[in-house]
Amino acid sequence: MKIKTILPFIVILAILVGLVLWQKVNVKPVAPIATQIGLETLVPEGLLKDNIKKVEMYAGESPDTKVVLERDGDAWRITSLYNAPGNKETIDGFLDKLLGLKGEPRAKGDTEERLASFALTDKEAFHICAYASDAETPAMNVLFGKSADFRTVFLRKADDTRVYVESTNLRREAGVSDSGEETTPKPEKWLQTKMLELPDTGITKLAVKYPDKELVLTREEEVKETEPAVVEGENEGEGVPKPEPEVTYKWVLSSGGFNNEIKESEVKTLLTRFANLTVTNVADPARKAELGFEDPKFSITLSRENEGDVVLVGGCDKPGGDTFIKQVGAEPDLIYQISKYNFEQIFLQGSKLFTLPEWTENKEKLRTISVSGPQRNIKLAWEENAWKLVEPALSLEVQKTAVDNLVSAVTSLKPVDYADAGRELGAFDTIVTVTREDGTSRTLSVGQPSLSIDGRYAKMDGGDAALVLSRADAEKLTPPVRDLFVLSVLDFDVQKVKQVHVTGAGAELMLSREAGSSQWNGTYNGAVIAPEPVKVDDLINAFNEFQMDDFLIGRSFESVTAASKAVVALEDGSESVIAVGPEVDGKYEIAITGMPCVFTADLADLTGIISQVSAFEAMTPPAAPTPDASGTEAPASSSETTGVLTTAPPEFTPSEVPAAITLPVEPAAPAAESAVVLPPSAPEADLPAGATAQ
């Protein structure tokens, strides 16, 4: 190729090389992105993660509720959670993010109002303080406010009013929600949740203790001798070395148990759970007795080859409630909360380890089912191709779901646990009896709540074996009598109501309308009012939808001494008189004309009707002022609506009260006692249990 042909390319290449060299000498490198957008480091110079000895976190509104983490050598302790071990990986990761904070300046919060707009006042902000060595003042103190958007958060240093924006929201990282649902940090977030790491291969024995049974499982070694392999033509006639025997292990029941047929696969699965046993929180040591740890009823001892035993003890705050566990001899000596699921995976239900007897019945062959006991007497009979409630015989609507659940339960029951023979388990005083079409029958005796799980003890057909039914099955078998009936008993046609008359504490309400008219007239404490139709409808519907709590068999209308009354009259001349007795232990007896029993209700249930009645007081016109003895007009006193009337309610003329309405005649009483008293309104509270059906 001729030199003239390639010369232009050589010139171009030389120019490009020259440009590159010029750029390297004269053009400055691009600054880091943090420098470009003006990010400032918020960490004091020289503060390193290894220098941080303590971290405090708290919401400004609750400075006394702090999460405090302290370094303990190479580990961390949560001193605000009974000195529980902290998760080193979680805490170190949090510190890395804390020490990497770089904020973009946004505003100057030079007034409380401006800081409040970012939720960065001392009271509103979330505080994170990091202490170096044993210093009394934090080396780093950062306040986090509200989120700027879904990716960033406002923050500032405690000694500075400048507001920054950061992409790392350590408020959220600490478990405090942006929505305000969780305003204070939770110490358990930093907890080392892995309580135990125990390989299953070294465990040789399990001794398990429950409140109502004990059992011991032992690993047995099985040695299988094997013959040496002889290869034809190679080692015939020679002394072939004998191979090592094959060793296998089998788990057997050494003591206790329901029977000897243990499910070995479940035992092997149980052993694997100790390799990664996790907890969720730490209990207050002051609750030791309450949680059952002064004399633990649950324990499991794990024996190991050439090593000491590991002993775990368990407890709960109530049957079916929160569960807890601790390792005997561990430091620190803590009671951990453990999920109910994990607790039951360690302290296995009896049905997991043994095959328990079941109760089965052919539904098509059953003819009667009865449940008798101290709190209930129920009898069902198969009549006219349907199950009928024979006892108690009340003219109330039957709750079909409860009846169907009872029938379904007696056809198939699978116990979930058992108790050792000879244990004191209390009375088996509820008897379920079924009879078949061939006249044969069988019984199931239901006892007290199980001491080990959430269920009830039971015995089948008079046998000695104490089994445990799940709570769900037990509740279907032994429902409260009240659950068998629909207790919304005031089922009248709301469109046909023509009059409502309510008398109570300091209040008497009369509402009436002509048949076919939508216009209501009324009086409140004798003063004429113009009732709002929607308020009238609300009151009528409140009566019609009212749900009773329970009923008392064998009680008549006349047995209730009325403290307040309501009369609902219909266009056809029929009426319902509702008499409410005085409050006793948070319960009110309620009698209704035409009903076969007396009902009970909670104050909390009655407050809806009370508030509906009280709504009409606001419709009462103000009273005109009256002159006093000096001739000066004095303001009229408003009627009291919270006290007891000291005189009888004002009489209504026949035009106001139709002759069809006749209040029950009551015995004469002193004036103060003859007044009807509407139960006073009160906030909802934990009320004592009411009367139950007998």
C-alpha positions in Angstrom: 0.0 0.0 0.0 1.3 3.4 -0.9 2.3 5.9 1.9 0.0 8.5 0.4 -3.0 6.1 1.0 -2.4 5.5 4.7 -1.2 9.0 5.6 -4.7 10.4 6.4 -5.4 7.6 8.8 -2.1 8.2 10.6 -2.9 11.9 11.0 -6.4 11.1 12.4 -5.0 8.6 14.9 -2.4 11.2 16.1 -5.1 13.8 16.6 -7.2 11.4 18.7 -4.3 10.4 20.9 -3.5 14.0 21.4 -7.1 14.8 22.5 -7.0 11.9 25.0 -3.8 13.2 26.5 -5.1 16.8 26.7 -8.3 15.6 28.4 -6.4 13.7 31.1 -4.2 16.8 31.8 -6.8 19.5 31.7 -10.3 18.0 32.4 -11.1 17.3 36.1 -12.7 14.0 37.0 -16.5 13.8 37.7 -17.3 14.3 41.4 -19.1 11.5 43.3 -22.9 11.7 43.2 -23.0 12.7 46.9 -20.8 15.7 46.1 -22.8 16.6 43.0 -26.1 16.9 44.8 -24.6 18.4 48.0 -25.1 15.5 50.5 -23.6 16.0 53.9 -22.2 13.4 56.2 -24.2 13.3 59.4 -21.8 11.1 61.3 -19.1 12.7 63.6 -15.6 12.3 62.2 -13.8 9.3 63.6 -16.8 7.4 64.9 -16.5 3.8 64.0 -18.8 0.8 64.5 -16.4 -0.9 66.9 -16.3 2.2 69.1 -20.0 2.2 69.7 -20.8 0.7 73.1 -24.5 1.6 73.5 -27.5 2.5 71.4 -30.7 4.1 72.6 -33.9 4.4 70.6 -37.1 6.0 71.6 -40.1 8.0 70.4 -40.1 11.6 71.5 -43.6 11.3 72.9 -42.4 8.4 75.1 -38.9 9.1 76.2 -39.1 6.7 79.1 -39.9 3.8 76.8 -36.5 3.2 75.4 -34.9 0.3 73.6 -31.3 0.1 74.9 -28.7 -2.1 73.3 -25.3 -2.5 74.9 -22.2 -4.2 73.7 -21.0 -7.2 75.8 -17.6 -8.1 74.4 -18.2 -9.4 70.9 -22.0 -9.8 71.6 -24.9 -7.5 72.3 -27.4 -7.4 75.1 -30.8 -5.8 75.2 -30.7 -4.2 78.6 -34.2 -2.8 78.2 -35.4 -6.4 77.7 -34.1 -8.0 80.9 -30.6 -8.2 79.5 -31.6 -10.7 76.8 -29.1 -11.6 74.1 -29.3 -9.4 71.0 -29.0 -10.6 67.4 -25.5 -9.5 66.5 -26.1 -9.6 62.7 -29.3 -7.4 63.0 -27.7 -4.9 65.3 -24.4 -4.6 63.2 -26.4 -4.1 60.1 -28.4 -1.3 61.7 -25.2 0.4 62.9 -23.7 0.2 59.3 -26.8 2.1 58.1 -26.5 4.6 60.9 -22.9 5.3 60.2 -23.6 5.6 56.5 -26.1 8.5 56.9 -25.7 11.3 54.3 -28.4 13.9 54.1 -29.4 16.3 51.4 -30.2 19.7 53.0 -33.8 20.8 52.5 -34.8 23.5 55.0 -33.9 25.4 58.1 -36.2 24.4 61.0 -35.5 27.6 63.0 -39.0 27.6 64.7 -41.0 24.9 66.4 -43.7 25.3 63.8 -41.3 24.6 60.9 -39.8 21.6 62.7 -43.4 20.4 63.4 -44.1 20.4 59.7 -41.4 17.7 59.3 -42.4 15.9 62.5 -38.9 16.8 63.8 -39.7 18.5 67.1 -38.1 16.7 70.1 -41.6 15.4 71.1 -42.6 14.2 67.6 -39.4 12.8 66.3 -37.9 9.3 66.6 -34.5 9.5 68.4 -31.4 7.3 67.9 -28.5 7.9 70.2 -25.1 6.1 69.8 -22.6 6.2 72.7 -18.9 5.7 72.3 -17.0 3.9 75.1 -18.5 4.9 78.5 -19.3 8.5 77.6 -22.4 9.9 79.3 -23.4 12.0 76.3 -24.1 10.4 72.9 -21.4 10.7 70.2 -24.2 10.7 67.6 -27.8 11.8 68.2 -30.1 11.8 65.1 -33.8 12.6 65.0 -36.0 11.1 62.3 -39.3 12.7 61.3 -42.0 11.8 58.8 -41.4 10.3 55.4 -40.7 12.7 52.6 -42.1 10.1 50.1 -42.2 6.3 50.0 -38.4 6.2 49.6 -37.0 9.0 51.8 -37.4 10.5 55.3 -36.7 13.8 56.9 -34.1 13.9 59.7 -31.8 16.3 61.6 -29.1 16.2 64.2 -30.2 16.8 67.7 -28.0 19.9 68.1 -28.9 21.3 64.7 -32.1 22.7 63.2 -31.1 22.0 59.6 -33.5 19.5 58.0 -32.1 16.8 55.7 -33.6 14.2 53.4 -32.2 10.6 53.5 -33.1 7.4 51.7 -32.3 5.2 54.7 -35.4 5.4 57.1 -34.0 4.1 60.3 -37.3 4.9 62.0 -38.9 2.2 59.9 -35.8 -0.1 60.3 -36.4 0.1 64.1 -39.9 -1.2 63.7 -41.8 2.1 64.1 -44.4 2.4 61.3 -44.9 5.5 59.2 -48.7 5.1 59.6 -48.5 5.7 63.4 -49.8 2.3 64.3 -46.6 1.5 66.1 -45.2 4.7 67.7 -42.7 3.2 70.0 -39.8 0.7 69.2 -40.1 -2.9 70.3 -37.1 -4.4 72.1 -38.0 -7.9 70.8 -37.1 -6.8 67.3 -33.4 -7.0 68.3 -33.7 -10.4 70.1 -31.6 -13.3 69.3 -34.5 -15.6 68.6 -32.6 -18.8 68.1 -32.7 -20.3 71.6 -31.2 -23.8 71.0 -29.1 -25.5 68.3 -28.8 -29.2 69.2 -28.0 -31.8 66.6 -30.4 -34.7 66.7 -27.8 -37.3 66.0 -26.4 -37.1 69.6 -29.7 -37.4 71.5 -30.1 -40.8 73.1 -33.2 -40.3 75.4 -36.2 -38.1 75.8 -38.0 -37.8 79.1 -41.2 -35.7 78.7 -43.4 -34.5 81.5 -46.9 -33.0 81.1 -49.3 -31.8 83.8 -51.3 -35.0 83.3 -48.9 -37.6 82.0 -45.2 -38.6 81.7 -43.3 -40.8 79.2 -39.7 -41.8 78.4 -38.4 -42.5 74.9 -35.1 -44.3 74.5 -32.8 -44.8 71.4 -31.8 -48.5 71.0 -28.9 -49.6 68.9 -29.5 -52.4 66.5 -26.4 -54.2 65.1 -26.7 -56.2 61.9 -23.8 -58.5 61.0 -22.9 -58.7 57.3 -21.0 -61.5 55.5 -18.0 -60.7 53.4 -18.5 -60.4 49.7 -16.9 -63.3 47.7 -16.1 -62.6 44.1 -16.0 -65.8 41.9 -12.6 -66.5 40.6 -10.8 -63.8 42.6 -10.8 -64.5 46.4 -12.3 -68.0 46.5 -10.8 -70.0 49.4 -9.0 -67.0 50.7 -9.5 -65.4 54.1 -11.7 -62.4 53.3 -11.8 -59.8 56.1 -15.2 -59.5 57.7 -16.8 -56.0 57.1 -17.8 -53.8 60.0 -21.4 -54.5 61.3 -24.2 -52.2 60.2 -25.5 -50.1 63.1 -29.0 -48.7 63.1 -31.1 -47.0 65.8 -34.7 -47.5 66.8 -36.7 -45.4 69.2 -38.8 -47.3 71.8 -41.2 -46.4 74.6 -39.4 -47.1 77.9 -42.2 -46.0 80.3 -45.5 -44.2 80.3 -47.5 -43.7 77.1 -51.0 -44.7 76.0 -49.9 -48.0 74.5 -46.6 -49.6 73.3 -47.3 -48.8 69.6 -45.3 -45.5 69.3 -45.1 -43.6 66.0 -41.3 -43.6 65.6 -41.4 -41.3 62.6 -42.9 -38.6 64.8 -40.2 -39.1 67.4 -37.5 -38.6 64.8 -39.2 -35.5 63.5 -39.4 -34.1 67.1 -35.6 -34.5 67.4 -34.9 -32.3 64.4 -36.8 -29.4 66.0 -34.1 -28.9 68.7 -31.6 -28.1 66.0 -33.3 -24.7 65.4 -35.6 -23.8 68.4 -36.8 -20.2 68.1 -38.6 -17.9 70.5 -40.4 -14.6 70.0 -40.0 -12.5 73.1 -38.9 -12.4 76.8 -41.3 -12.6 79.7 -41.1 -10.3 82.7 -39.3 -12.3 85.5 -41.9 -11.0 88.0 -44.5 -13.2 86.2 -42.6 -16.4 87.0 -45.3 -17.8 89.3 -48.1 -16.7 87.1 -46.6 -18.5 84.1 -46.1 -21.7 86.0 -42.3 -21.7 86.4 -42.0 -22.0 90.1 -43.2 -25.6 89.8 -43.1 -26.3 86.1 -45.7 -28.8 84.8 -44.1 -29.1 81.4 -40.5 -30.4 81.0 -38.4 -32.3 78.5 -35.0 -33.7 79.3 -32.7 -34.5 76.3 -29.9 -36.9 77.2 -26.8 -37.0 74.9 -23.8 -39.2 74.3 -20.8 -38.2 76.4 -22.4 -34.8 77.2 -24.6 -33.3 79.9 -28.4 -33.3 79.7 -30.3 -30.4 78.3 -33.5 -29.6 80.2 -36.3 -27.4 78.9 -39.3 -26.4 81.0 -42.5 -24.8 79.8 -45.6 -23.0 81.0 -48.5 -20.9 79.9 -50.5 -18.0 81.3 -53.8 -19.8 81.0 -55.2 -22.9 79.2 -55.0 -22.2 75.5 -53.2 -18.9 76.1 -49.6 -17.7 75.5 -46.9 -20.3 75.9 -43.4 -19.9 77.4 -40.2 -21.9 77.7 -36.7 -21.7 79.4 -33.5 -23.7 79.5 -32.5 -24.8 82.9 -29.1 -23.5 83.9 -28.7 -21.1 80.9 -27.3 -17.7 81.3 -28.9 -15.2 81.5 -31.8 -17.1 83.3 -34.7 -15.9 81.1 -38.2 -17.1 80.4 -38.9 -16.8 76.7 -42.2 -16.5 75.0 -42.6 -19.1 72.3 -45.2 -19.4 69.6 -48.0 -21.8 70.5 -47.3 -23.7 67.4 -43.6 -24.3 68.3 -44.6 -25.1 71.9 -46.9 -27.9 70.7 -44.2 -29.1 68.3 -42.0 -29.9 71.3 -44.6 -31.0 73.8 -46.5 -33.2 71.3 -50.1 -34.1 71.7 -50.8 -37.7 72.5 -52.4 -38.3 69.1 -49.1 -37.5 67.4 -47.2 -40.3 69.2 -50.0 -42.9 69.6 -53.0 -44.2 67.8 -55.9 -43.2 70.1 -59.4 -44.7 69.9 -62.0 -42.9 67.9 -65.8 -42.5 68.3 -67.8 -43.0 65.2 -71.6 -43.4 64.6 -73.7 -43.8 61.5 -75.8 -40.6 61.3 -78.5 -42.4 59.4 -79.0 -44.9 62.3 -79.2 -42.4 65.1 -82.6 -41.6 66.7 -82.0 -39.6 69.8 -79.1 -37.5 71.3 -79.2 -36.3 74.8 -76.7 -34.1 76.8 -77.2 -33.9 80.5 -75.1 -32.2 83.1 -75.0 -29.5 85.8 -75.3 -26.7 83.3 -77.5 -28.2 80.5 -80.2 -30.7 79.7 -80.6 -31.1 76.0 -82.5 -33.7 74.0 -82.7 -34.1 70.2 -85.0 -36.6 68.4 -85.2 -37.6 64.8 -88.8 -36.9 63.8 -90.4 -36.4 60.4 -87.1 -36.7 58.6 -85.4 -33.9 60.7 -83.7 -33.4 64.0 -86.0 -31.7 66.5 -85.1 -30.0 69.8 -87.3 -31.8 72.3 -85.8 -30.5 75.5 -85.9 -27.7 76.6 -89.3 -27.3 75.1 -89.6 -23.5 74.6 -91.7 -21.7 72.0 -88.6 -19.9 70.7 -87.0 -20.2 67.2 -84.4 -22.9 67.2 -80.8 -22.1 66.1 -80.4 -24.8 63.4 -76.6 -24.4 63.2 -76.1 -25.3 66.8 -78.3 -28.4 66.4 -76.5 -29.5 63.2 -73.1 -29.0 65.0 -74.2 -31.2 67.9 -75.4 -34.0 65.5 -72.3 -33.8 63.4 -70.0 -34.0 66.5 -71.6 -37.2 67.9 -71.1 -39.0 64.6 -67.3 -38.5 64.5 -64.9 -37.7 67.3 -61.1 -38.0 67.1 -59.4 -37.4 70.5 -56.3 -35.3 70.3 -54.6 -36.3 73.6 -54.8 -38.5 76.7 -54.0 -38.5 80.4 -52.2 -41.2 82.4 -54.4 -43.6 84.3 -54.8 -42.8 88.0 -54.5 -39.0 87.6 -56.9 -36.8 89.5 -58.8 -35.1 86.6 -62.0 -34.0 88.4 -65.6 -35.0 87.6 -66.8 -36.4 84.3 -70.3 -34.9 84.9 -71.7 -34.2 81.5 -73.1 -37.3 79.8 -73.8 -37.5 76.1 -76.0 -40.5 75.2 -77.0 -41.6 71.7 -79.6 -44.3 70.8 -79.8 -46.1 67.5 -82.8 -47.3 65.5 -82.2 -50.9 66.8 -82.6 -49.7 70.4 -78.9 -49.9 71.4 -77.1 -46.9 72.9 -73.7 -45.7 74.0 -72.4 -42.9 76.2 -69.6 -40.4 76.2 -68.7 -38.8 79.6 -67.2 -35.3 79.2 -65.1 -33.9 82.1 -63.1 -30.9 83.0 -60.7 -28.8 80.9 -57.4 -30.6 80.0 -54.4 -29.6 82.0 -52.1 -29.9 79.0 -53.9 -28.6 76.0 -56.9 -26.5 75.1 -59.6 -29.2 75.3 -61.7 -31.3 77.7 -61.3 -34.8 79.1 -63.7 -37.5 78.0 -64.3 -41.2 78.5 -66.0 -43.5 76.1 -68.7 -46.1 77.0 -67.8 -46.1 80.7 -64.1 -47.1 80.0 -61.2 -46.0 82.2 -59.1 -44.4 79.5 -59.0 -40.7 79.9 -58.9 -39.0 76.4 -59.0 -35.4 75.5 -61.3 -33.8 72.9 -60.3 -30.6 71.2 -62.1 -27.4 72.4 -63.9 -27.1 69.1 -65.4 -30.7 69.4 -66.2 -30.2 73.1 -68.1 -27.0 72.4 -70.1 -28.6 69.7 -71.0 -31.5 72.0 -71.9 -29.4 75.0 -73.3 -26.1 73.8 -74.8 -23.6 76.2 -78.6 -24.0 76.1 -79.0 -20.4 75.0 -77.0 -21.1 71.8 -79.8 -23.5 70.7 -82.3 -20.6 70.3 -82.5 -17.4 68.4 -82.5 -14.7 71.1 -83.7 -11.8 68.9 -87.2 -12.4 70.3 -89.0 -9.1 69.5 -89.8 -10.1 65.9 -92.7 -7.7 65.0 -93.5 -5.9 61.8 -91.8 -2.5 62.1 -94.1 -1.1 59.4 -97.2 -1.8 61.6 -96.0 -0.1 64.8 -98.4 2.7 65.7 -97.3 3.5 69.3 -94.2 3.3 71.5 -94.3 4.2 75.1 -91.1 4.1 77.2 -90.7 5.1 80.8 -87.4 5.3 82.7 -85.1 7.3 84.9 -86.2 10.9 84.5 -87.6 10.2 81.0 -91.0 9.3 79.6 -91.3 9.1 75.8 -94.7 8.6 74.0 -94.7 8.2 70.2 -97.9 7.5 68.2 -99.3 7.8 64.8 -102.7 7.1 63.1 -103.0 3.8 61.2 -101.7 4.2 57.7 -100.1 7.6 58.4 -96.3 8.2 58.3 -96.6 11.3 60.6 -95.5 10.7 64.2 -96.6 12.7 67.2 -95.1 12.5 70.6 -94.2 13.9 74.0 -91.1 13.7 76.1 -91.6 14.1 79.8 -95.0 15.6 79.0 -93.7 18.2 76.6 -95.0 18.0 73.0 -92.3 17.2 70.5 -92.1 16.8 66.7 -90.4 13.4 66.4 -88.0 13.0 63.5 -89.1 10.0 61.4 -85.6 8.6 61.2 -85.1 8.7 65.0 -88.4 6.9 65.4 -87.4 4.2 62.9 -84.0 3.9 64.7 -85.7 3.3 68.0 -88.2 0.8 66.6 -85.5 -1.2 64.8 -83.4 -1.2 68.0 -86.2 -2.9 69.9 -86.9 -5.3 67.1 -83.2 -6.3 66.6 -82.3 -6.5 70.3 -80.3 -9.7 71.1 -80.9 -11.1 74.6 -77.9 -12.6 76.4 -79.5 -15.6 78.1 -82.8 -16.9 79.5 -84.1 -18.3 82.8 -86.5 -21.2 82.4 -89.4 -21.4 84.8 -89.8 -17.7 85.3 -92.9 -15.8 84.4 -93.5 -12.2 83.4 -94.8 -11.3 86.9 -91.6 -12.5 88.6 -89.7 -9.4 87.3 -90.1 -6.2 89.3 -90.0 -3.6 86.6 -87.6 -0.7 87.0 -88.4 0.5 83.4 -91.0 -0.4 80.8 -91.5 -0.2 77.1 -94.8 -0.9 75.3 -94.9 -1.4 71.5 -98.4 -1.4 70.0 -99.3 -2.5 66.5 -102.1 -1.5 64.2 -103.9 -4.8 64.7 -104.3 -4.0 68.4 -101.6 -6.4 69.6 -98.8 -5.2 71.8 -95.6 -6.2 73.4 -94.8 -5.1 77.0 -91.1 -5.2 77.9 -90.3 -4.9 81.6 -86.7 -4.4 82.6 -85.7 -5.2 86.2 -83.1 -3.4 88.3 -79.4 -4.0 87.5 -77.7 -6.8 89.5 -74.0 -7.5 88.9 -74.1 -5.9 85.5 -77.1 -7.9 84.4 -80.7 -7.0 83.8 -83.7 -9.3 83.9 -86.1 -8.7 81.0 -89.7 -10.0 80.8 -91.8 -9.8 77.6 -95.5 -10.5 77.4 -96.2 -13.8 75.6 -92.6 -15.2 76.1 -92.2 -18.6 77.8 -89.3 -17.4 80.1 -87.5 -14.4 81.5 -84.4 -13.2 79.6 -81.2 -11.5 80.8 -79.1 -8.8 79.1 -75.9 -6.8 79.7 -75.9 -3.1 80.3 -73.6 -2.8 77.3 -76.4 -4.4 75.2 -79.0 -2.0 76.5 -77.0 1.2 75.9 -78.1 1.2 72.2 -81.8 1.5 73.1 -81.0 4.0 75.9 -79.2 6.3 73.5 -82.1 6.0 71.0 -84.6 7.1 73.7 -82.3 9.9 74.9 -82.1 11.3 71.3 -85.7 12.6 71.6 -84.8 14.9 74.6 -83.1 17.3 72.1 -86.4 17.8 70.4 -88.1 19.2 73.5 -88.8 22.9 73.2 -87.1 25.2 75.9 -89.5 26.0 78.8 -90.7 29.6 79.1 -89.1 31.6 82.0 -91.4 32.0 85.1 -91.5 35.0 87.4 -90.1 34.6 90.9 -91.6 36.0 94.1 -90.2 39.5 93.4 -91.8 39.5 90.0 -88.5 39.0 88.2 -88.6 36.3 85.5 -86.4 33.4 86.5 -85.0 30.9 84.1 -86.9 27.6 84.0 -84.9 24.6 85.3 -84.3 21.9 82.8 -85.6 18.5 83.4 -83.2 16.0 85.0 -82.5 13.0 82.7 -80.1 11.1 84.9 -81.9 10.7 88.2 -84.9 8.7 89.4 -88.3 10.3 89.0 -89.8 11.2 92.4 -93.3 11.3 91.1 -95.3 9.1 88.8 -95.1 9.8 85.0 -97.8 12.3 83.8 -101.1 10.8 82.8 -102.0 10.6 79.1 -105.5 11.2 77.9 -107.3 8.4 76.0 -106.6 10.2 72.8 -102.9 10.1 73.5 -102.8 6.5 74.8 -105.2 4.1 73.0 -107.3 1.9 75.3 -105.7 -1.1 73.8 -102.5 -0.5 75.7 -102.7 -1.7 79.3 -99.6 -1.7 81.4 -99.3 -4.6 83.9 -100.6 -3.7 87.3 -97.9 -3.5 89.9 -98.1 -3.6 93.7 -98.2 -0.2 95.4 -94.9 1.2 96.5 -93.5 4.5 97.9 -93.3 7.3 95.4 -89.6 7.1 95.0 -89.7 3.4 94.4 -92.7 3.4 92.2 -90.9 5.4 89.5 -89.7 3.3 86.6 -85.9 3.5 86.1 -84.2 3.2 82.8 -80.8 1.6 83.3 -78.2 4.4 83.3 -75.9 4.6 80.4 -72.3 3.6 81.1 -69.2 2.9 79.2 -68.6 -0.7 78.2 -66.6 -2.6 80.7 -65.7 -6.2 81.7 -69.0 -7.4 83.2 -69.4 -10.4 85.4 -70.9 -13.4 83.8 -74.7 -13.4 83.8 -77.2 -16.0 84.8 -77.3 -19.1 82.7 -80.2 -21.3 81.6 -80.9 -24.1 84.0 
